[in-house]
Amino acid sequence: MSPAIGRLLVIAPHPDDEVLGCGGTIARVAAEGGEVHVAVVTRGCPPAFTEDMTERVRCEAKRAHACLGVRQTHWLDLPAAQIAQTPHSTVNATLQALLQEVKPDTLLIPFVGDVHMDHQLIFLSSLVAARPTQSHYARTIMAYETVSETNWNAPYVTPSFVPNVFLDIEATLERKLEAASMFGSQMKNFPHERSIETLRALAIVRGTAVHLRAAEAFVLLRNVM
């Protein structure tokens, strides 16, 4: 799979979105020798987040990324839960600079229908930053699903996540769950959606939809062949 994916960049609005949404895919690409980058777009800022809280989550993310085999983590440090108050041009420019630096072949981004406004706006800015009029642009763009964000939207009002790409993560599911468990400040006890049991169940459901034991699901947004 890695030659088809090429250099992979995952855009995460907040630390842990990338592991919840595509941790198995990250681990698979890395295990197959692929180059994986993760960009964490936001940083928790006072008064909503203390410096101790922010540093704890960042340390958790670093451990999780090392577990998955991420080549490099990019911290963009835009204000968490304040993307709507950040000039759209600033978000666009920040992501465009990142894409020009990394030059990904495949881009994984949050889904536009996620209930969190940060996710929605970062989805839009990611598409702006990846416009195909540049000398280098991501040939493939897919949106991933984030438990407790993607499926908490308003049915028939906001876009629904209807996947059309499924990546086999049977061999890397346990690695994804191990990485997720490193987010002690974010993961919850079952039956909360952000639990290890839920992530395992979702992987099984997405897998059996295409006769696999475990998969991660995506919406294909662009594929230039």
N, C-alpha and C positions, 0 to 999 in steps of 0.2 A: 504493500500500500504506500509506503513512504515515497517512492519515486513519483507517484501520482499526486501526492499531497505537496511534495517539495518543502520549501521552508514554510513552517506553520507559525502564524501569529494568532494568539487568542486575546481578544479584548474583553477584559473583565471590569464591569463598573465598580465593583467592590471586591476586596479579598474574599475568596471562597466561591464566587460565582463561577470561576473557571473550573474548579474542581467538581462542583455540583453538576455543571452542565456538560463538561466534556473531559473530565479527568481520565476516564478510560481511554479515550482517543489520544490525549496527550501522552499517556504512558505507552500506548501501542506505537505511536509514531517514534517516540524516543527510543524504545526498545529495538525498533527496526533500523535504527541508525539515523533517523531524521532529526532535523534541527527545529527545536520548538522554542518559541518566545512567548512570554505572557506579559501583557500590559495591564497593570492595575491602574485604572483611570483616576480614582478618587482617594482622598485621605481624610479621615475623620478629624474635624477641627472643633476647638472649643466654641461655645459652651456645650454643644450637644455631645461631644466626645472629649474625654480627657486625653492628655498626652500618653498616660499610662495605658489606657484602653487602646489607643491607636498603635502604640509600639507593640503591645501584646499581639494584636491581630497581624501586624506585619511580620513578627517573628514566627507566628503560626504559618503564615503564607510561605515564608522562606523555607521552612521545614517541609511543608507539603510539596512545594515545587521541586525541592531536591529529591524527595521520594519518587516523584513522577518522572524525573529526568529532564526537567526544563533547562534549556541551555542558558537563558538569560531572562531575568524579570526586570521589567521597565516600570518604574514608579512615576506616574505623571502628576500626582499630587494636586489635582483639582479638588475643590471642596465637596465632600460627600453630602448627599441629600440637598445640595445647592446647585446642581447643574442647571436647573431651570432659572436660577438667578445669575448664572454665568453667561456672558455674551456668547451667543451661538458661534460667532466667528472665532472666539478664543478656543472653544472646544474643537471646532473644525481644524484650526491651525495646529493645535497640539497633537491631534491624531494624524494629521497630514505629515507633520515633521517626523513622527514616529514611523509611519509607513515608508517614508523616504529613507530613513535610517536602516530599518530592518529589511525592507524589500521582500515582503512575504509573497509566496506563490499562492498560498491558501490562507484565508482570513475567516476566523470564527468569531461571531459577534452575538450580543444578546438579542432577544426577539422583540420586535416592535410592539407587540401586544402585552408585554410584561406590565404588571400593575405598578411597578416602581418607575417614577418619572425619570430618574437617572438612566435606567435601562432604555427607555423609549428614545430619549434625546441622544444618548451615545450610539444607539443603532443608526439614527439619522446622520450623525456626524461621521460615523464610520463609513457610510456609503459615500458621503461627500469626499472624505479623504481618499477613498479608493476609486475615484472616478477614472474611467479607462482612457482619458485623454492625456495621461502622463506617459513619460518614457518607460516607466515600469509601474505596473499595477497588479494587484492580486487577480489571478485568472479565475480563481474559485472563491466564492463567498457563501458561507452558510450561517444560519442562525441556530443557536442551541437553546435548550429549555432549562430553566432554573426553577427547581421546586420551590414552592411558596411565592413565586413571582409570576411565572408564565401561565399557570393554570388558575390564578386568582383574578383573572380579568372579568369583564362583564360580558356574558354570552350574547352574541348577536349585535353587540355594540362596538366592542374593540376586536381586533383581529384574533382569530383562534389559531393555536399552534397545530398545524396539520402536517406532520413530517413526511418528506418524500425521499430522504436519504437515511440509511441505517448503517452504522459502522459496528462491526463485530468486536466486542470487548470481552469476550469470554476469558481470554488469557490474561487480561489486565484489570478485571473487575475488582479483585481483591486488593490490588495496588491502589485503585481509585478509593476504595473504602478506607484503606489505611491512611491515605493522604487526607481524606475528609475528617477522619477521627483526630487529626492533628489540630483541627480548628476547635479547640476546647471551648473557646468563647462564643462560638457560633452554632455548633451542633446541639441538638436537643434530644430529649428522650422520646421514643416511640409512644404514642402515634403521631407526634409532631412530624410534619413533612421533612424538616431538616434533621432527619435521623438516619443512622446507618441502615436500619431495616427498610426505610422508605426508598433510599437510593438503590438498595439491592432489588427491591420489588419492582421499581421502575425499569431497571436494566433488564429484568426478566420479561416484563410486559413488552417493552420495546423490542426485545430479541425475539420473543415468540410470534410477534406480528409478522416477522419475515423468516420464521422457522430457524432461529438461532437461540442459543442458550442465554445470551446476554448481549445487549446492544445499546448504543446511544443514538438518539434520533435528532435529525436536523431538518431545517427548511432550506432548500437550495435557492439562493438568490441570484447567483451568476456562475456560469461555467463556460469559459472560453476554451475551445478545443482547437 
